[in-house]
Amino acid sequence: MPVLFEIFLVLAALLAVQSIISLLDGFRFLRYVRLSLEAPRPNFHPPAAVIVPVKGLDDQLETHVECLLTQDYPDYTLIFALAE
Protein backbone atom coordinates (compact mmCIF):
# COMPACT_ATOMS: atom_id res chain seq x y z
CA MET A 1 0.00 0.00 0.00
CA PRO A 2 1.58 3.32 -1.00
CA VAL A 3 2.43 5.85 1.70
CA LEU A 4 0.25 8.58 0.18
CA PHE A 5 -2.79 6.32 0.35
CA GLU A 6 -2.14 5.61 4.04
CA ILE A 7 -1.82 9.36 4.72
CA PHE A 8 -5.06 9.90 2.86
CA LEU A 9 -6.85 7.27 4.99
CA VAL A 10 -5.54 8.82 8.21
CA LEU A 11 -6.66 12.30 7.15
CA ALA A 12 -10.05 10.97 6.02
CA ALA A 13 -10.52 9.27 9.40
CA LEU A 14 -9.61 12.49 11.23
CA LEU A 15 -12.04 14.42 9.05
CA ALA A 16 -14.80 11.92 9.80
CA VAL A 17 -14.18 12.23 13.55
CA GLN A 18 -14.18 16.02 13.31
CA SER A 19 -17.45 15.94 11.35
CA ILE A 20 -19.14 13.71 13.93
CA ILE A 21 -18.00 15.98 16.79
CA SER A 22 -19.25 19.03 14.89
CA LEU A 23 -22.61 17.38 14.27
CA LEU A 24 -22.97 16.50 17.97
CA ASP A 25 -22.09 20.09 18.92
CA GLY A 26 -24.74 21.32 16.50
CA PHE A 27 -27.39 19.16 18.20
CA ARG A 28 -26.22 20.39 21.60
CA PHE A 29 -26.52 24.00 20.45
CA LEU A 30 -29.99 23.33 19.01
CA ARG A 31 -31.09 21.93 22.37
CA TYR A 32 -29.65 25.02 24.12
CA VAL A 33 -31.53 27.39 21.77
CA ARG A 34 -34.82 25.53 22.24
CA LEU A 35 -34.47 25.55 26.03
CA SER A 36 -33.58 29.24 26.10
CA LEU A 37 -36.59 30.09 23.92
CA GLU A 38 -38.90 28.19 26.27
CA ALA A 39 -37.51 29.90 29.38
CA PRO A 40 -39.52 32.83 30.75
CA ARG A 41 -38.18 36.18 29.63
CA PRO A 42 -36.76 38.44 32.34
CA ASN A 43 -38.63 41.59 33.23
CA PHE A 44 -35.75 43.91 32.31
CA HIS A 45 -36.53 47.40 31.07
CA PRO A 46 -33.51 49.72 31.11
CA PRO A 47 -34.13 53.45 31.31
CA ALA A 48 -34.49 55.09 27.92
CA ALA A 49 -34.28 58.60 26.54
CA VAL A 50 -36.18 59.60 23.41
CA ILE A 51 -35.00 62.71 21.59
CA VAL A 52 -37.86 64.43 19.79
CA PRO A 53 -36.78 67.02 17.21
CA VAL A 54 -39.42 69.72 16.70
CA LYS A 55 -39.21 72.48 14.11
CA GLY A 56 -42.17 74.76 13.65
CA LEU A 57 -45.82 73.84 14.09
CA ASP A 58 -47.22 70.81 12.33
CA ASP A 59 -50.85 69.80 11.88
CA GLN A 60 -50.28 66.57 13.78
CA LEU A 61 -47.76 67.80 16.35
CA GLU A 62 -50.22 67.50 19.23
CA THR A 63 -51.11 63.92 18.24
CA HIS A 64 -47.45 62.91 17.95
CA VAL A 65 -46.54 64.43 21.32
CA GLU A 66 -49.55 62.80 22.96
CA CYS A 67 -48.51 59.41 21.58
CA LEU A 68 -44.99 59.92 22.86
CA LEU A 69 -46.23 60.89 26.32
CA THR A 70 -48.50 57.84 26.64
CA GLN A 71 -45.91 55.17 25.85
CA ASP A 72 -46.27 51.89 27.72
CA TYR A 73 -42.73 51.79 29.09
CA PRO A 74 -41.81 51.97 32.77
CA ASP A 75 -38.85 54.38 32.72
CA TYR A 76 -38.34 56.76 29.83
CA THR A 77 -37.54 60.42 29.37
CA LEU A 78 -38.56 62.63 26.48
CA ILE A 79 -36.06 65.27 25.39
CA PHE A 80 -37.48 67.87 23.06
CA ALA A 81 -34.99 69.55 20.73
CA LEU A 82 -36.64 72.73 19.48
CA ALA A 83 -35.60 74.72 16.43
CA GLU A 84 -36.92 78.06 15.33
C-alpha positions as CSV (number, residue, x, y, z in Angstrom):
1,M,0.0,0.0,0.0
2,P,1.6,3.3,-1.0
3,V,2.4,5.8,1.7
4,L,0.2,8.6,0.2
5,F,-2.8,6.3,0.3
6,E,-2.1,5.6,4.0
7,I,-1.8,9.4,4.7
8,F,-5.1,9.9,2.9
9,L,-6.8,7.3,5.0
10,V,-5.5,8.8,8.2
11,L,-6.7,12.3,7.1
12,A,-10.0,11.0,6.0
13,A,-10.5,9.3,9.4
14,L,-9.6,12.5,11.2
15,L,-12.0,14.4,9.0
16,A,-14.8,11.9,9.8
17,V,-14.2,12.2,13.5
18,Q,-14.2,16.0,13.3
19,S,-17.4,15.9,11.3
20,I,-19.1,13.7,13.9
21,I,-18.0,16.0,16.8
22,S,-19.2,19.0,14.9
23,L,-22.6,17.4,14.3
24,L,-23.0,16.5,18.0
25,D,-22.1,20.1,18.9
26,G,-24.7,21.3,16.5
27,F,-27.4,19.2,18.2
28,R,-26.2,20.4,21.6
29,F,-26.5,24.0,20.5
30,L,-30.0,23.3,19.0
31,R,-31.1,21.9,22.4
32,Y,-29.6,25.0,24.1
33,V,-31.5,27.4,21.8
34,R,-34.8,25.5,22.2
35,L,-34.5,25.5,26.0
36,S,-33.6,29.2,26.1
37,L,-36.6,30.1,23.9
38,E,-38.9,28.2,26.3
39,A,-37.5,29.9,29.4
40,P,-39.5,32.8,30.7
41,R,-38.2,36.2,29.6
42,P,-36.8,38.4,32.3
43,N,-38.6,41.6,33.2
44,F,-35.8,43.9,32.3
45,H,-36.5,47.4,31.1
46,P,-33.5,49.7,31.1
47,P,-34.1,53.4,31.3
48,A,-34.5,55.1,27.9
49,A,-34.3,58.6,26.5
50,V,-36.2,59.6,23.4
51,I,-35.0,62.7,21.6
52,V,-37.9,64.4,19.8
53,P,-36.8,67.0,17.2
54,V,-39.4,69.7,16.7
55,K,-39.2,72.5,14.1
56,G,-42.2,74.8,13.7
57,L,-45.8,73.8,14.1
58,D,-47.2,70.8,12.3
59,D,-50.9,69.8,11.9
60,Q,-50.3,66.6,13.8
61,L,-47.8,67.8,16.4
62,E,-50.2,67.5,19.2
63,T,-51.1,63.9,18.2
64,H,-47.5,62.9,18.0
65,V,-46.5,64.4,21.3
66,E,-49.6,62.8,23.0
67,C,-48.5,59.4,21.6
68,L,-45.0,59.9,22.9
69,L,-46.2,60.9,26.3
70,T,-48.5,57.8,26.6
71,Q,-45.9,55.2,25.8
72,D,-46.3,51.9,27.7
73,Y,-42.7,51.8,29.1
74,P,-41.8,52.0,32.8
75,D,-38.9,54.4,32.7
76,Y,-38.3,56.8,29.8
77,T,-37.5,60.4,29.4
78,L,-38.6,62.6,26.5
79,I,-36.1,65.3,25.4
80,F,-37.5,67.9,23.1
81,A,-35.0,69.6,20.7
82,L,-36.6,72.7,19.5
83,A,-35.6,74.7,16.4
84,E,-36.9,78.1,15.3
